[in-house]
Amino acid sequence: MRDIAPQLRELCAAGRRFALATVVSTSGSTPRPVGTSMAVTEDGEVIGSLSGGCVEAAVYDVAQNVLADGIPATAHYGISDDDAFAVGLTCGGSLDVVVCEPDPTVLEWLLRQLARDEPCALATIVGGPAAIGAQLLVTELEVVGSLGNEGLDVAAVADGRGMLAAGQDGLRHYGARGQRRIDDVTVLVQSFTPPPRMLVFGGTDFAAALTRVGSFLGYRVVLCDARPVFATARRFPDAAEVVCDWPDRYLAAEVAAGRVDARTVVAVLTHDPKFDVPLLQVALASAAGYVGAMGSRRTHDTRLAQLREAGMDELTLGRLRSPIGLDVGGRTAEETAISIAAELIQARWGGTGKPLGSVDGAIHWSVADGIALVP
């Protein structure tokens, strides 16, 4: 839902009614994950997508019915031999969707949390004899809304906070009053953690292109350069923050403050040893999940020698992705940014980096395939 949150805020501000359709479970090959949402307004506007075009028309009709009679609905979509393009998933998968008007108080809190990049978990009843569409929002200290009774609320709050801490989405099953080990009521819990950070070092044209791509991919991008003439918001309008500081000093302060974790991307695009070497010493010793550095192969070899002289061991140096990016033959700043983004995606999801036409197996991997998905 984060991707359509700005449009939802506009709908709420204008007082426009809308139904929200959310993917609650999937199987097989499906284009979008659990938690993907699409909004349909009373006057027919569609915001977002559930499947990239396979089931949107059918979900649109369901949403209009929900808005007309006020009754939440569920729907299942899968392979349809008779009319696959109209109501089926031609990719071979299936998905379940719940469609309802969101609780206005819960939605207001959720949109506020997302706007502030503050963590929260949303619990929605999606199956069973309880009220479909009932919602409850959990933050670290507060609870907003209700699933219908105290027992369900207590169970959902406990699971919501646990799943939020782990950055997990998923279905939970309870008895009618929140009893464990009973499969009467199905609740979808969605965790909304702050977006991952991308720290880009070097005020270059390559950095400008990467800040655009990084922002597009959902990162909170910070651009850092020690030179005031280059570290300006005007030069990097897509960066959430532009910092003028020595790169290693800035990164060391971020590490000390606990703001560098396994989801953090560090992209060193300065290719200047006086910046690169001390910066990479800090980055490779940190918890950052991805550390990449730009430069020629000769620059890379020289940089490794300097890092070894500084005392870095081979295991730590093995974390460095350099020269940064996948080999896609790019030349321009924009093409280089795409190659870096491709390597980030590959590192996140465990892809081969090969053309899809040259590999076998499912295109969209899942936990069931033994692949650990990063939230």
Summary of the structure (lengths in Angstrom):
residues: 375
radius of gyration: 23.2
end to end distance: 13.6
largest distance: 71.8
contacts: 1223
relative contact order: 0.08
helix: 36%
strand: 22%
